[in-house]
Amino acid sequence: MRLSPLIIAAIGTPALLAGCAVGPAYAPPISSLPPTFQGSAAVEARTPATETMDLVSWWRGFNDPLLTSLVERGLAQNLDLQQASARVVQARAALKSANAALLPSGQVSGQAGENYQSLETPIGRIGSAFPQFERSSESYELDVGASWELDLFGGRDAARDAARADWQASAAGAVAARLAVTAQIADTYVAIRMLQARLDVARAQRDTQQRLVDLVALQYGKGVAAELQLRQAEGALAQVRASVPALQNELDKAMNALDVMIGVQPGTTRAELAIEAPIPTPPAISTAGGPAALLRRRPDIIAAERTLAASNARIGVAVAEYYPKFSLSGMLGTATTAAGGLFTGNATQANGIFGLRWRLFDFGRIDAEIKAARGRNAEALAAYRLTVLRASQDVEDAFSTLVQQEARSAALHLGETSLEQARGASFAAYKGGVVSLVEVLDADRRLLETRDGAIQARAAAARGAVAAFRALGGGWNPQAVPG
């Protein structure tokens, strides 16, 4: 088989036009970040640096075995993470498809047929007109073909770059989902311990208030106390009682939410969580690396940057539509009417095709496609910058919550001790007839509010630590995202 000069020239064209890729070159955006966080000094001053917890498995720093177990179960069973992993598989498949588009494709086809012709046709009897006509015939064919669209101007190469960046963004998104699930499990666990502690306080206050009502009722029966005092005590008791079912409802919902996070039926871990434990104490947190480390650790920032890279590559895909598309295709095979002659020289057949496709009169639409691609790129750039700013805000907010809630907890703890003494003194004075019931009830109310506030402050500090670890990008190894 001889190749025409046109096809030979087409085969040599890629070498002549190599390097004619179109579209803007991608450069990662530069973010101007301060050298340190505003709250770094206060956070570092909390505990000695030697006690700092590793960011990769930060939840272990709370020294709560059940919390560690729940987090690890969640990482293995959470259904949101399974969805995220499936999206990574889809993006990886899209990348493989884009890689395959750059390569030639080939196929093998064959057929064998037998035909038996009718002698009665609309134009007459064939047999009378053609005495030697053979009614039966056979045909055999076997072909090997190949085709290749030459990527002379880099359109498909840019599409592959976009697919690779999409895959990397998907992988980073899966890591972001992992961090979110880990933090949500820890945050919900702390909330459960807080609600259990608040329920204990409310029940203790209910019992204390019940004893006070019994005392006033006894005094009222003897004519020593007025009915107003009895009704005041009963009203205060009813208020405390009403807080118990409200707190229990919040506790039930938190336990159910935690079960769903770890991928089990609501109520599964109720027995484990029923064994009450103190609110976890926040570990030390290192701010080494400062804001610049966020660009390497925060998977949402990595995903936003990869999305930006993908949008930049798709500008090249759109620009490549300005230029012609060349393709080569060829076929080599054999065809015969007798099976025995299938591989003989007379049965050989071949063809070669040099193809051209050019949107020559469609430049207006191509212009619109390029403008749309550039618009999506500008949107992705703004989204990236916003993601970086919000990441810094997350860290600053979490640091402030941690430090200020720990200070609040310490202050309320001191106040709780003083109010316990004041409440005991007022109750003794009431029994001695020195003060009124109103003063006893007021002492009870202030003690309950302070004790409840101290519990909430301790929990808020622990939840602030969880938020800080999440904001810093803790919970994974940055090398996990494919490059």
Secondary structure as GFF3:
##gff-version 3
##sequence-region A 1 483
A	DSSP	alpha_helix	5	17	.	.	.	ID=ss1
A	DSSP	alpha_helix	40	44	.	.	.	ID=ss2
A	DSSP	three_ten_helix	49	51	.	.	.	ID=ss3
A	DSSP	three_ten_helix	58	62	.	.	.	ID=ss4
A	DSSP	alpha_helix	65	77	.	.	.	ID=ss5
A	DSSP	alpha_helix	79	100	.	.	.	ID=ss6
A	DSSP	beta_strand	105	116	.	.	.	ID=ss7
A	DSSP	beta_strand	120	121	.	.	.	ID=ss8
A	DSSP	beta_strand	124	125	.	.	.	ID=ss9
A	DSSP	alpha_helix	126	129	.	.	.	ID=ss10
A	DSSP	beta_strand	136	150	.	.	.	ID=ss11
A	DSSP	alpha_helix	155	221	.	.	.	ID=ss12
A	DSSP	alpha_helix	227	261	.	.	.	ID=ss13
A	DSSP	alpha_helix	270	274	.	.	.	ID=ss14
A	DSSP	alpha_helix	290	297	.	.	.	ID=ss15
A	DSSP	alpha_helix	299	319	.	.	.	ID=ss16
A	DSSP	three_ten_helix	320	322	.	.	.	ID=ss17
A	DSSP	beta_strand	325	336	.	.	.	ID=ss18
A	DSSP	three_ten_helix	339	341	.	.	.	ID=ss19
A	DSSP	three_ten_helix	345	347	.	.	.	ID=ss20
A	DSSP	beta_strand	348	357	.	.	.	ID=ss21
A	DSSP	alpha_helix	363	431	.	.	.	ID=ss22
A	DSSP	alpha_helix	437	471	.	.	.	ID=ss23
A	DSSP	three_ten_helix	478	480	.	.	.	ID=ss24
###
